Amino acid sequence: MSLRAVLERAFASRAELDDAVEREEVVETGCTPIASITPRSRVRITGVLRSVTVRPRAGVQAFEAELYDGSSTVRLIFLGRREVPGVEAGRHLLAEGLVAQVDGDLVIFNPRYELRVHA
């Protein structure tokens, strides 16, 4: 490791270090970085859940979670659900599904997911 890399890591902010860890996890799991996904594509992504909310969507309850991978975010929307066991803010997970674009945001409706243990 070069002196420059050592110094950059030593003086990096906590947020920068967290982003780097998330990006490394994307590479290690063979997932697609969220920043590079496009609508109408089937993807496998991983990251940490930043927030979870329950809100009605077209008159139907929907459980929403924002997944962040160090590059960008995508909303995971579970239609007809008020809760999803194990899916909570701060949790790491891997998700698969078809990407849509809703109001300019990337969204995956009813994704398949796997809860991950993060060291």
N, C-alpha and C positions, 0 to 999 in steps of 0.2 A: 504494500500500500504506500502510495507516495505521501510525502510530507503535506502536500496540499490537501489530499483526501483526509488525512488524519486531522488537520486543522479545521477543515470544513465540518467534519463530524463532531469535533470537540466544541465548536461554537454554534452548532445548529440548534434551532429552537426545538422544543418538545414536539410541536405540531409537525415540523419538518421530519423529525425522526419517526414519528408515528406514520406519516405518509410513506416514508421509505420502507418501513416494515410491511405496510399493506401492499405496496407495489411488489415487494419480494415474494409475498405470499401468492399473489396473482401468477407470477412466473413459475413458482415451485409447483403449483397445482395444475398448471397447464390451462388456466382460464384466460378469457379474453379481457383486456383492460376495458373498463366501462367507457373511458374517453374515446375508444376506437370502435364502439358498437354503433350500428345503424338501425333505424326502424325497419321492421319487417324481416329481421334476421333471427335465427335461432341461436342462442348463446348459452354459455356456461360461465358464470361469474362468481367471484368470491369477494368478501370484504367484511366490514363491521357495520352493524345496524346503528345508525345515528339517532333515529327516532322512530317511534311507533304511535299510531293514532287510530281511532275508530271514527269513521264519518260515513254518512249516507252518500251513496253514489247512484244516481238515477232511481232514488226511492228504495234502494237496497243497502243494508248495512255492508260496510267494507272495512276490513282491517288493512291498514297501510303501514309499510315500513320503508324507511329510506336506507339503502345500502350504499356504502362508500368504500372505494378500493384504493384510495390514495391518488387517483387520477380524476375521478368524477363520481356522480351519484346516479342511481336509478331507483325508481319507486317500485316496490313489490306490493301488489294489491290482491288481497284474498277476498273475493266477492262472497257475500252472504255469511261472513264470519265476524264475530265480535272479538274473538281472540284466537290465537294460534299458539298451542303449547310450545314453550321454549323460545319463541320469537319475542325478544325483548331488547330494548336499547342497550348497546354495549356488547351484544353477543355477536360472535363471528359465525358466518354461514356461507354456504355455497348454494347457488340457485341456478336453475335451468329453465328456459322458456323462450317464448316468442316475444320479441321487443316491439312495442307500439310507441307511438308518439302522441301524447295527449297534452294539449295546451303548451306545446313546446318542450315538455318533459319526457324523458325516456321512462317507459312503464312496462312491467311484465305482469300480466294478469294471471292469477292462480299458478304461480311457479312451483315446480318441484324444488324441494330444498333439503339440505342436509346441515344439521347443526354441527359446528366445528369446535374443537377444543383448541384454544390458543394459548401457547406458553408465555 
